[in-house]
Amino acid sequence: VSAGLLENCTGCVLCSEDNGCITCHHRLFLLIWRDGIRQYGVCVHTCPPGYFGVRGLEVNRCTKCRSPSCESCFSRDFCMKCKDKFYLHKGQCFRQCPPSTMAQPGTRECQETCEPGPWGEWSACTHEGRTCGCKWGVETRVREVPGATRDEGTTCPALLETRRCRMRKHCPGGERPHPG
């Protein structure tokens, strides 16, 4: 901000020639920044990148995000968007996504991934609930994700697989479809 803007004192209730705005109108935020040992105040409608607004009884302030790699934050310690070359995960900025996470396509946000266990055995070959009587059927197999339940939004590889299979051609004794 140039010195010309400081002389303006737009939105100020109290203004100092040396320090700019000291108090703002009730709807505006007081943004204070330092230049060496001097500090300057400006009244703004919205806080700039790297700051978040805190409304108070006496004054509304723009407060700096704690992390220098945070572009916008919800509170001092909870980032909502990281600067370029950083990845966002659970309100924090990282140079690379933490273990068990990966960057979402097109964003710089890390998302939990899951590591499923091994595939189980293939099920019996069935067609419309029967294990015989038709040329082709389907068999399935599944794998579990060990550990606690996954968070919503967790990226997991396939947990169920199906494939075509050849059925026994004749049903001995007129086998009935299995319920389910």
C-alpha positions, 0 to 999 in steps of 0.5 A, a space after each residue: 500500500 502506498 503512502 498516498 492511500 494512508 493519507 486518505 484514511 477511508 473508512 477510519 473512525 480515528 486516523 493518525 498521520 504517522 500510523 494511518 487508521 487506528 479505528 475503523 467503522 464497525 463493518 470494516 476490518 483493521 489491517 495492520 502491517 509492519 514496515 521495519 519498526 513502523 506499523 500502519 493501519 488501513 480499513 478494508 472490507 475483506 482481509 487480503 491473502 494470508 489473513 482472516 477476519 476476526 470480528 470483535 466488540 471494539 474492533 474487527 481485525 485482520 489477523 495473519 495466518 500462522 503458516 507463511 505457506 498459507 494463502 487463506 485461512 479460517 483461523 490462525 492455525 487452520 489453512 483453507 488454501 495453500 500458496 503455490 508449490 504447497 499441498 493442503 491436508 487437514 488445514 495444514 500446508 505441506 511441500 508434498 502430501 503426507 504418507 497415506 495421502 495423494 494429491 487430488 487431480 486438478 487441486 493441491 489438496 491431499 486426500 486419504 488413500 486406503 490400502 486394501 488387503 489381498 483378494 479373497 477366493 472367487 465365488 461359485 459361478 452363478 447365473 440368476 442365482 443358479 450354479 448350473 444350467 447355463 453356458 456362462 455365469 459370473 463369479 466375484 471376489 472381494 477384498 477388505 480394507 483392514 483397520 478402522 472405517 474409512 473417512 468419506 472421500 477416501 480414495 480406494 482401489 476396487 474392492 469387488 471384482 467380477 468375471 465371466 465364468 463357464 457354468 456346468 451345463 446340466 443341473 443334476 436333479 433340477 437344482 433350484 435357484 439359491 435365495 438372495 
